[in-house]
Amino acid sequence: MRLRNIRGAKEAVAESTFVVHDPEANRGRWNEFFENHNPLYIEIGMGKGRFVTELAGRYPEINYIGIEKYESVMIRAIAKRKMLTECKNLFFLCCGAEHLSEVFGKGEIARIYLNFSDPWPKERHARRRLTSQGFLDIYRDLLAEDGRIEFKTDNNPLFDFSLEQAEQAGWELCEVTRDLHHSEYMDGNVMTEYEERFSAIGNPISRMVAYPPKR
Ligand SMILES: C[S@@+](CC[C@H](N)C(=O)[O-])C[C@H]1O[C@@H](n2cnc3c(N)ncnc32)[C@H](O)[C@@H]1O
């Protein structure tokens, strides 16, 4: 994503009541934060937030947290969130995926969405890919029993890499498709901003679901 430095973005994020500013304080206790025992689903790298806001509106019985590293992108998600006036099940964190373990307790997350994650094409940057083994190890720790990750991308090398990494780490793969929009898994699919953009120019969308090996 091309990033522009947007004046006032930092302040707008710091002031937003939709952003959790001390997420570490809720580690292992997100149910208390949401004041219910509903499952917790997170999206890492939510960008402008279309996907997670749409889901939160559709499924009020799920707690959602959208995570985005950059304030200049996060402010677009905050603007969307403001439109959901009745919504109590969606909050945002402005931090990098590298900090997930400081923010969530073991087994606390029921589902992790990774949509159109940055591909980091250079081999020397492979460890930064959000589906690399280092991140998979973190997700494994944080996922609940029967928890899963769901990953979508139009980037074939990144998809191949992700399948390989998950297989090597013993994750169980299912619902794997290299053409989601013409597959049996399309039912209930919620499009992300990138998904709409790339499918509009004819790129097939790949998707996989993966369950971690038992602890
Ligand atoms: C290519 S965009 C995709 C946005 C959105 N998920 C979509 O599908 O439209 C990737 C997003 O992930 C964010 N991002 C990249 N690395 C991240 C990380 N380590 N932690 C959190 N967010 C990250 C980027 O800032 C960017 O907004």
PDBQT file of the ligand as one rigid body, heavy atoms in Angstrom, charges set to zero:
ROOT
HETATM    1  C1  LIG A 301      -1.756  -4.644   1.120  1.00  0.00    +0.000 C 
HETATM    2  S1  LIG A 301      -2.618  -3.936   2.442  1.00  0.00    +0.000 S 
HETATM    3  C2  LIG A 301      -4.114  -4.864   2.544  1.00  0.00    +0.000 C 
HETATM    4  C3  LIG A 301      -5.198  -4.137   3.279  1.00  0.00    +0.000 C 
HETATM    5  C4  LIG A 301      -6.507  -4.922   3.498  1.00  0.00    +0.000 C 
HETATM    6  N1  LIG A 301      -6.275  -6.094   4.315  1.00  0.00    +0.000 N 
HETATM    7  C5  LIG A 301      -7.139  -5.324   2.202  1.00  0.00    +0.000 C 
HETATM    8  O1  LIG A 301      -7.147  -6.524   1.864  1.00  0.00    +0.000 OA
HETATM    9  O2  LIG A 301      -7.676  -4.443   1.511  1.00  0.00    +0.000 OA
HETATM   10  C6  LIG A 301      -1.690  -4.554   3.826  1.00  0.00    +0.000 C 
HETATM   11  C7  LIG A 301      -1.926  -3.755   5.100  1.00  0.00    +0.000 C 
HETATM   12  O3  LIG A 301      -1.265  -4.400   6.177  1.00  0.00    +0.000 OA
HETATM   13  C8  LIG A 301      -0.602  -3.431   6.977  1.00  0.00    +0.000 C 
HETATM   14  N2  LIG A 301       0.534  -4.123   7.599  1.00  0.00    +0.000 N 
HETATM   15  C9  LIG A 301       1.657  -4.560   6.979  1.00  0.00    +0.000 A 
HETATM   16  N3  LIG A 301       2.475  -5.182   7.842  1.00  0.00    +0.000 NA
HETATM   17  C10 LIG A 301       1.836  -5.155   9.032  1.00  0.00    +0.000 A 
HETATM   18  C11 LIG A 301       2.165  -5.642  10.318  1.00  0.00    +0.000 A 
HETATM   19  N4  LIG A 301       3.320  -6.279  10.545  1.00  0.00    +0.000 N 
HETATM   20  N5  LIG A 301       1.290  -5.450  11.329  1.00  0.00    +0.000 NA
HETATM   21  C12 LIG A 301       0.114  -4.800  11.115  1.00  0.00    +0.000 A 
HETATM   22  N6  LIG A 301      -0.261  -4.302   9.912  1.00  0.00    +0.000 NA
HETATM   23  C13 LIG A 301       0.589  -4.481   8.884  1.00  0.00    +0.000 A 
HETATM   24  C14 LIG A 301      -0.186  -2.360   5.989  1.00  0.00    +0.000 C 
HETATM   25  O4  LIG A 301       0.048  -1.114   6.605  1.00  0.00    +0.000 OA
HETATM   26  C15 LIG A 301      -1.398  -2.333   5.042  1.00  0.00    +0.000 C 
HETATM   27  O5  LIG A 301      -2.381  -1.435   5.481  1.00  0.00    +0.000 OA
ENDROOT
TORSDOF 0
